Structure formats: structure tokens, C-alpha cells
Amino acid sequence: MKVVFMGTPDFSVPVLEALVEAGHEVLCVYCQPPRPAGRGKKDRPSPVQAKAEELGLPVRFPKSLKGEAEKAEFAALEPDIAVVVAYGLILPQAVLDAPAKGCLNIHASLLPRWRGAAPIHRAIMAGDKETGVCIMQMEAGLDTGPVLLRKALSIGAEETTAELHDRLSTLGAAAIVEALANLDELEPVPQPEEGVTYAKKIDKSEARVDWSKTAVEVDRLIRGLSPFPGAWCEVEGERLKLLRSRVVEGKGAAGQVLGGLRIACGDGAVEVLQAQRQGKRPMEAEELLRGFALPKQLS
């Protein structure tokens, strides 16, 4: 098929690669504009832009698609279909209508659960046992379109958002190739009205650990916010980012250090397996503790 690809972050890159490997003609790649990054704050292309340029594909990064010129440029490509995954811009109706077979979105949840911006984080933070990807026909609503194909996978008991992100990205790439190969046979299934939840964007104010919560809740927060923005606690004035954890046996006052990086919670305890001090690289707990003495109580 003649495809317009629309995506921006790392999650989208395997999808673009899979479309090319499957033999589809990628007419153009749309992504977010380069952003200032690094110490020098120089403009850095998004992961999708970098991969598209490596593959020799034309790239566009309009700041908006609402203008008549942008709509006309998109329609002039005359695509059979548009594939959208974590693009970052709302598509006007004229853009949704331009491809002959419409626009397909790869969404990293089992819709209608976790519509919205942060479905991977929210699934782990909520303690979901299962998630997956849906290939959805796009319409004007937020992730409300009918689903053509869904693929489920289990969430590991100690899995972080980073790990689940990579597995879902790979699953999404395989799913869209399957969907395009069988597009005429797939039946769009409207999303049920029951079970709708929204994965709102992660706010940094959510990231501070509250040790009075249960160990299960604290563990989910740590794994769900790893690596970004990273759950954190304060250790004698220094912010310590907590990146991996598990629930363990232990009792004590909330925030009490039980030994090593085992911390008592409101109910039960968590063991922090990996953490990161300010200005330093992530370290396993044993390495971190060699030069970093914890107080008896964390706030």
C-alpha cells in the first residue's frame, strides 16, 4: 500500500521499520519538529525523524495540521492509508478523510481501557495483569474509533514501564503489518461503552513516593514511572530516583529503613532494586549503598 506514516518517539520507530520491511511504499513521514535537547540545547530530531532520514524517506514536521496549506499537502500525497502511532498532533477531519482507506492508529492498550496519553504507565500503576495493542480506525474522538485488531499480553509482576513499552512497540509493529495484509477481511468492532478509562498524562506531582501507602501501591508507582519521570523520595536533602522495586515481607513505621534498600510502607514493605542519585547514573541497590548511607527513616 501507499502509506503516510505519522509518529514521533522511540515507540513508533519499530512500526516504521516494519512497514518498510513488509514492502509498503511509505510516501512521507510526519513527526513532531526537532526540539532543543542536551546541555547545548541544540535542536535534536525526534527518533522517528532520525530513522526516516536513515531510510531515505521524506519527512515533514508541521507544527499544526489545521491550516489549509497543510491539509492540501497531505491530500496531495494521495495515500491509500495513514498509519498513526504516538504522533502528538490532533488530526483534523480533512486529514482523517484524505486517505482512501482512512487512518489507522496503533494504541498501546486494550481499548476502551486506557484511552489517552499514558496507557502504559497507567496500566502498571493500576496493577493491571494484562494489556496489549489495538489497531483502531481513527475518528474525531479521543481513541474512540472501532477496533480492527487487538493483541493482548500479560504484564510481568516486576515489569517496568520501560520494559513494557518495548514489548508493546514490537507487538504493535507486528499487528499493523498483519492488519494491512488482511485489511479487507477485518471487521471494525465498535468499542463498548462500559469499561472506558482515561490514561491522563503523567504529572510530575504524582512522582513523590508516599510511604504511608501500601507496599503494593508504592511498588506499582515505582515501576510505572520508570524511567520517566521516575518516582522519588528525599534522602537528607537529596532527591533519589527509584527505578526498580518489588514487594517483600517486612514491618515497620511507614518510611522506616529495614536494611539495605528495604523500606517499610503503610502495609508491607518494598525492596528498591535500582535507583539513581542526582547527577549520577542508575545503579543496582548493592552498588548504590557502597557510598550512600541511608538514614533510619525516610520522609
Stockholm file with secondary structure:
# STOCKHOLM 1.0

chainA/1-299         MKVVFMGTPDFSVPVLEALVEAGHEVLCVYCQPPRPAGRGKKDRPSPVQAKAEELGLPVRFPKSLKGEAEKAEFAALEPDIAVVVAYGLILPQAVLDAPAKGCLNIHASLLPRWRGAAPIHRAIMAGDKETGVCIMQMEAGLDTGPVLLRKALSIGAEETTAELHDRLSTLGAAAIVEALANLDELEPVPQPEEGVTYAKKIDKSEARVDWSKTAVEVDRLIRGLSPFPGAWCEVEGERLKLLRSRVVEGKGAAGQVLGGLRIACGDGAVEVLQAQRQGKRPMEAEELLRGFALPKQLS
#=GR chainA/1-299 SS CEEEEEECSGGGHHHHHHHHHTTCEEEEEECCCCEEETTTTEEECCHHHHHHHHTTCCEECCSCSCSHHHHHHHHHTCCSEEEEESCCSCCCHHHHHSSTTCEEEEESSSTTTTEESCHHHHHHHTTCSEEEEEEEECCSSTTCSCEEEEEEEECCTTCCHHHHHHHHHHHHHHHHHHHHHTTTTCCCBCCCSTTCCEECCCCGGGCBCCTTSBHHHHHHHHHHTTTTTCEEEEETTEEEEEEEEEEECCCCSTTBEEETTEEECSBSEEEEEEEECTTSCCEEHHHHHHTCCCCSBCC
#=GC SS_cons         CEEEEEECSGGGHHHHHHHHHTTCEEEEEECCCCEEETTTTEEECCHHHHHHHHTTCCEECCSCSCSHHHHHHHHHTCCSEEEEESCCSCCCHHHHHSSTTCEEEEESSSTTTTEESCHHHHHHHTTCSEEEEEEEECCSSTTCSCEEEEEEEECCTTCCHHHHHHHHHHHHHHHHHHHHHTTTTCCCBCCCSTTCCEECCCCGGGCBCCTTSBHHHHHHHHHHTTTTTCEEEEETTEEEEEEEEEEECCCCSTTBEEETTEEECSBSEEEEEEEECTTSCCEEHHHHHHTCCCCSBCC
//
